[in-house]
Structures are given as structure tokens and as C-alpha cells.
């Protein structure tokens, strides 16, 4: 990723913009969401109950950084079944 220009957000602002957009896109359905942004890559971490929500997180990131992008996006969102509230 190229460094931010004067009229573009810096890395902390970009990180927060991506985080907010992911929360909007996913309806806050990623638990333990973490976003890390460096000049070399973007990493998204967290847990969710479906691959669809994981895909929404990727799309939210692309909404912010634009398409096409040469920036590697590393998505470490674990898809796991939510604990059932029903007794067994």
C-alpha cells in the first residue's frame, strides 16, 4: 500500500474507517474484531458464525480502500458455530 498523501487519511484513521465500515456491513456480528493496518498490508481478525459475515467484512474493507487494490488483505476471521442457548 502506498503511504497516505496529505489529503488522505493516515494509517490510524484508515484503520478506524475500516473497522467502522466492517461493523456497519456486518451488523456488529464479528466478535473480538481487530483491524491492523500497515503500509504493507491490512489484517482483519475476529470470530463470526458464518462465511457470509466473513465475506461482508472483506467487502467492508474494500469499500474503504477501493478496488482494485494491490494491498494484501489478510483475513483471519474464524467461522465458528455460536453456542446454543437451548439445553441438551
C-alpha positions in Angstrom: 0.0 0.0 0.0 1.4 3.4 -0.8 1.8 5.9 2.0 -1.0 8.3 2.7 -0.9 11.6 0.9 -1.8 15.0 2.5 -5.5 14.8 1.6 -5.8 11.1 2.5 -6.4 9.6 6.0 -3.3 8.4 7.9 -2.9 4.8 9.0 -4.7 5.2 12.3 -7.7 7.0 10.6 -7.7 4.3 7.9 -7.7 1.6 10.5 -10.7 3.2 12.3 -12.5 3.8 9.0 -12.1 0.1 8.0 -13.2 -1.0 11.5 -16.4 1.2 11.4 -17.3 0.0 7.9 -16.9 -3.6 8.8 -19.2 -3.1 11.8 -21.7 -1.4 9.6 -21.6 -4.1 6.9 -21.8 -7.0 9.3 -24.3 -5.5 11.8 -21.7 -5.9 14.5 -21.7 -9.7 14.0 -17.9 -10.2 14.3 -16.8 -10.8 17.8 -13.4 -9.6 19.0 -12.9 -7.6 15.8 -9.4 -6.3 15.4 -8.0 -4.4 12.4 -4.3 -3.8 11.8 -3.1 -1.5 9.0 0.5 -1.0 7.9 1.8 0.4 4.6 2.4 -3.2 3.5 -0.9 -5.0 4.4 -4.3 -4.9 6.1 -5.2 -7.7 8.6 -8.7 -8.4 9.9 -9.1 -10.7 12.9 -12.2 -11.9 14.8 -14.8 -14.6 15.1 -18.2 -15.0 13.5 -20.9 -17.6 12.9 -20.9 -17.6 9.1 -18.8 -17.4 6.0 -21.3 -14.8 4.7 -20.4 -12.4 7.5 -16.7 -13.0 6.8 -17.3 -12.0 3.2 -19.1 -8.9 4.3 -16.0 -7.9 6.4 -13.9 -8.2 3.2 -16.3 -6.2 1.3 -16.4 -3.5 4.0 -12.6 -3.3 3.8 -12.8 -2.9 0.0 -15.4 -0.2 0.4 -12.9 1.9 2.3 -9.7 1.2 0.4 -11.2 0.9 -3.1 -11.0 -1.6 -5.8 -8.7 -2.6 -7.5 -6.1 -2.7 -4.8 -2.6 -4.0 -4.7 -2.6 -4.1 -0.9 -2.7 -7.6 0.5 -5.7 -8.1 2.8 -5.2 -10.9 5.4 -8.5 -12.1 6.8 -8.2 -14.2 10.0 -11.8 -14.3 10.9 -12.7 -17.7 12.4 -16.1 -19.0 11.4 -17.5 -21.0 14.4 -20.9 -22.1 15.5 -22.4 -19.8 18.1 -23.1 -21.6 21.4 -26.6 -22.8 21.6 -28.8 -21.4 24.3 -31.0 -24.5 24.3 -30.4 -27.2 26.9 -29.3 -30.6 25.5 
